[in-house]
Amino acid sequence: MSATREDRGGAMHDSGENREKKPARRPSTERTAQRDPERTRAAILEAATREFAENGMGGARVDAIAERAGTNKRMLYHYFGDKEQLYLKVLEEAYVGIRTAERALHIGDRSPEEGIGELALFTWRYFLQHPEFLSLLGTENLHRARWLRQSIRLKELHSHLIGELSQVLEQGKKQGVFIETADPLHVYLTIASLGYFYLSNQYTLSTIFGRDLIEPANLNAWERHIVHVTLASIKR
């Protein structure tokens, strides 16, 4: 009986020593990220956009971004390096969004007046539909474009915008529709500033002047005003 116990004990001991240890399983979020890295990157960017828009560069937290994205900080650092690089990527993607949508307008295929009017309408409506874009602009201006200046990609995007706008204005000048001094940058600044100031200051202005600027009727009236002012500033 004792020999049998020893044999059994030895067998049990040997089986314990020879049993292979299974490697520790990685967290489910990391396994998902490895299976679909593009989806994970997109989720992190979306979450970071919301976090930076709501809390600014200083107030945004990497923990909060990871939680919103359904991942962890390790994967965030893996894809984007650090918080500052992630913020710059968010800025770039925000500008890519509006510049890509502008290209789809093909303002050069319209008459000069229609092209400028369409750009003014588009910009105003884009600002309305993407308040996070305006928040990111405000944050970056508070930091005097510290991170934006690092981006080569954005300079290329904006050169295309000014180039296409210049062509439309030149066509209008040749047709005798626009004044000779019409400047593409001035035209865009007119459009963007009229929309940005109105929406960025909607709460203070509504309170000071006792009128709800976000009521549909007021928004529609301001939309018409932007188009009118922009065209009036360059027409003969």
C-alpha positions as CSV (number, residue, x, y, z in Angstrom):
1,M,0.0,0.0,0.0
2,S,2.8,2.4,0.9
3,A,4.6,1.7,-2.4
4,T,1.4,2.4,-4.2
5,R,1.0,5.7,-2.4
6,E,4.6,6.7,-3.3
7,D,4.0,5.7,-6.9
8,R,0.9,7.7,-6.9
9,G,2.5,10.6,-5.1
10,G,5.4,10.5,-7.6
11,A,3.1,10.4,-10.5
12,M,1.2,13.4,-9.1
13,H,4.4,15.2,-8.5
14,D,5.8,14.5,-11.9
15,S,2.6,15.6,-13.6
16,G,2.7,18.9,-11.7
17,E,6.3,19.5,-12.8
18,N,5.7,18.5,-16.4
19,R,2.5,20.5,-16.7
20,E,3.1,23.4,-19.1
21,K,2.2,26.8,-17.8
22,K,-0.3,28.7,-20.0
23,P,0.8,32.2,-20.9
24,A,-1.1,35.0,-19.2
25,R,-3.9,36.2,-21.4
26,R,-3.8,39.9,-22.4
27,P,-6.7,42.1,-21.5
28,S,-9.6,41.9,-23.8
29,T,-9.2,45.6,-24.9
30,E,-5.7,44.8,-26.2
31,R,-6.8,41.7,-28.0
32,T,-9.6,43.7,-29.7
33,A,-7.1,46.4,-30.7
34,Q,-4.8,43.9,-32.2
35,R,-7.6,42.4,-34.2
36,D,-8.9,45.7,-35.5
37,P,-6.3,48.5,-35.1
38,E,-8.0,50.9,-37.4
39,R,-11.2,50.7,-35.4
40,T,-9.3,51.2,-32.2
41,R,-7.5,54.3,-33.6
42,A,-10.7,55.8,-34.8
43,A,-12.4,55.2,-31.4
44,I,-9.5,56.9,-29.6
45,L,-9.6,59.9,-32.0
46,E,-13.3,60.3,-31.6
47,A,-13.1,60.1,-27.8
48,A,-10.1,62.4,-27.7
49,T,-11.9,65.0,-29.9
50,R,-14.8,65.1,-27.4
51,E,-12.5,65.3,-24.4
52,F,-10.3,68.1,-25.8
53,A,-13.3,70.0,-27.1
54,E,-15.0,69.8,-23.7
55,N,-12.0,70.4,-21.4
56,G,-9.2,71.9,-23.5
57,M,-5.7,70.7,-23.7
58,G,-4.9,71.3,-20.1
59,G,-8.1,69.9,-18.6
60,A,-8.3,66.8,-20.9
61,R,-7.3,63.5,-19.2
62,V,-5.8,60.5,-20.9
63,D,-7.7,58.2,-18.5
64,A,-11.0,59.8,-19.6
65,I,-10.1,59.4,-23.3
66,A,-9.2,55.8,-22.9
67,E,-12.4,55.1,-21.0
68,R,-14.6,56.9,-23.6
69,A,-12.8,54.9,-26.3
70,G,-13.4,51.6,-24.5
71,T,-9.6,50.9,-24.4
72,N,-6.7,51.5,-22.1
73,K,-3.9,54.0,-21.8
74,R,-1.3,51.5,-23.0
75,M,-3.1,51.2,-26.4
76,L,-3.5,55.0,-26.6
77,Y,0.2,55.5,-26.1
78,H,1.0,52.7,-28.6
79,Y,-1.0,54.4,-31.4
80,F,-0.3,58.1,-30.7
81,G,2.8,58.4,-28.5
82,D,1.6,60.8,-25.9
83,K,-1.1,63.3,-25.0
84,E,0.4,66.2,-27.1
85,Q,0.8,64.1,-30.2
86,L,-2.8,62.9,-29.8
87,Y,-4.0,66.4,-29.5
88,L,-2.2,67.5,-32.7
89,K,-3.7,64.5,-34.5
90,V,-7.2,65.6,-33.3
91,L,-6.5,69.1,-34.6
92,E,-5.3,67.8,-37.9
93,E,-8.3,65.5,-38.4
94,A,-10.7,68.4,-37.5
95,Y,-9.2,70.5,-40.2
96,V,-9.1,67.6,-42.7
97,G,-12.8,67.2,-42.1
98,I,-13.8,70.7,-43.0
99,R,-11.3,71.0,-45.9
100,T,-12.4,67.7,-47.4
101,A,-16.0,68.7,-47.3
102,E,-15.1,72.1,-48.9
103,R,-13.5,70.4,-51.8
104,A,-16.7,68.5,-52.5
105,L,-18.4,71.8,-53.1
106,H,-16.5,72.3,-56.4
107,I,-17.0,76.1,-56.1
108,G,-15.0,76.6,-59.3
109,D,-17.6,74.8,-61.3
110,R,-20.2,77.4,-60.4
111,S,-20.6,81.0,-61.4
112,P,-18.3,83.3,-59.3
113,E,-21.2,84.7,-57.2
114,E,-22.7,81.2,-56.7
115,G,-19.4,79.8,-55.7
116,I,-18.7,82.4,-53.0
117,G,-22.3,82.2,-51.8
118,E,-22.1,78.4,-51.5
119,L,-18.8,78.6,-49.6
120,A,-20.3,81.0,-47.2
121,L,-23.4,78.8,-46.6
122,F,-21.3,75.7,-46.2
123,T,-19.0,77.3,-43.7
124,W,-21.8,78.6,-41.5
125,R,-23.7,75.3,-41.6
126,Y,-20.5,73.3,-40.9
127,F,-19.8,75.4,-37.8
128,L,-23.4,74.8,-36.6
129,Q,-23.1,71.0,-37.1
130,H,-19.6,70.7,-35.6
131,P,-19.4,72.8,-32.4
132,E,-16.4,70.6,-31.4
133,F,-14.4,72.2,-34.2
134,L,-15.0,75.7,-32.8
135,S,-14.1,74.6,-29.3
136,L,-10.8,73.1,-30.7
137,L,-10.1,76.4,-32.5
138,G,-10.6,78.3,-29.3
139,T,-8.3,76.1,-27.3
140,E,-5.5,76.3,-29.9
141,N,-5.8,80.1,-30.1
142,L,-5.5,80.3,-26.3
143,H,-2.1,78.5,-26.8
144,R,-1.2,80.8,-29.7
145,A,-1.2,77.9,-32.2
146,R,1.6,76.1,-30.3
147,W,0.7,72.7,-31.7
148,L,-0.8,73.8,-35.0
149,R,2.5,75.3,-36.1
150,Q,4.0,71.8,-35.9
151,S,1.8,70.4,-38.6
152,I,3.0,70.4,-42.2
153,R,-0.1,68.6,-43.3
154,L,-2.4,71.5,-42.5
155,K,-0.4,74.0,-44.5
156,E,-0.9,71.9,-47.6
157,L,-4.7,71.7,-46.9
158,H,-5.1,75.4,-46.6
159,S,-3.0,76.2,-49.6
160,H,-5.5,74.3,-51.7
161,L,-8.4,76.3,-50.2
162,I,-6.8,79.6,-51.0
163,G,-5.9,78.4,-54.4
164,E,-9.4,77.4,-55.4
165,L,-10.8,80.6,-53.9
166,S,-8.3,82.7,-55.8
167,Q,-9.4,81.1,-59.1
168,V,-13.1,81.9,-58.4
169,L,-12.3,85.5,-57.6
170,E,-10.1,85.9,-60.7
171,Q,-13.0,84.5,-62.8
172,G,-15.3,87.0,-61.2
173,K,-12.9,89.9,-61.9
174,K,-12.6,88.9,-65.5
175,Q,-16.4,88.9,-65.8
176,G,-16.6,92.3,-64.2
177,V,-18.6,90.9,-61.2
178,F,-16.0,91.4,-58.5
179,I,-13.8,94.3,-57.6
180,E,-10.1,94.1,-58.5
181,T,-8.9,94.3,-54.9
182,A,-10.9,91.2,-53.8
183,D,-8.5,89.1,-51.8
184,P,-9.1,85.4,-51.2
185,L,-7.8,85.5,-47.6
186,H,-10.0,88.5,-46.8
187,V,-13.0,86.7,-48.3
188,Y,-12.5,83.6,-46.2
189,L,-11.8,85.6,-43.0
190,T,-15.1,87.5,-43.6
191,I,-17.0,84.2,-43.9
192,A,-15.3,82.4,-41.0
193,S,-15.3,85.3,-38.6
194,L,-19.0,86.1,-39.1
195,G,-19.9,82.5,-38.2
196,Y,-17.3,81.9,-35.5
197,F,-18.0,85.0,-33.5
198,Y,-21.7,84.5,-33.6
199,L,-21.6,80.9,-32.4
200,S,-18.6,81.2,-30.0
201,N,-20.3,84.1,-28.2
202,Q,-23.9,83.0,-28.4
203,Y,-24.5,82.7,-24.7
204,T,-23.1,86.1,-23.7
205,L,-24.6,87.9,-26.7
206,S,-28.0,86.3,-26.1
207,T,-27.9,87.4,-22.4
208,I,-26.7,91.0,-23.1
209,F,-29.1,91.8,-25.9
210,G,-32.1,89.7,-24.6
211,R,-32.5,87.7,-27.8
212,D,-32.0,84.0,-28.2
213,L,-29.5,83.8,-31.0
214,I,-29.9,80.1,-31.4
215,E,-33.6,80.2,-32.2
216,P,-34.1,78.8,-35.8
217,A,-35.4,82.2,-37.1
218,N,-32.4,84.0,-35.8
219,L,-30.0,81.4,-37.2
220,N,-31.6,81.6,-40.6
221,A,-31.5,85.4,-40.6
222,W,-27.8,85.3,-39.8
223,E,-27.1,82.8,-42.5
224,R,-28.6,85.2,-45.1
225,H,-26.6,88.0,-43.5
226,I,-23.3,86.2,-43.9
227,V,-23.9,85.5,-47.6
228,H,-25.1,89.1,-48.2
229,V,-22.2,90.8,-46.4
230,T,-19.6,88.5,-48.0
231,L,-20.8,89.2,-51.5
232,A,-21.5,92.9,-50.9
233,S,-17.8,93.3,-49.8
234,I,-16.4,92.1,-53.2
235,K,-19.1,93.0,-55.8
236,R,-18.8,95.9,-58.1
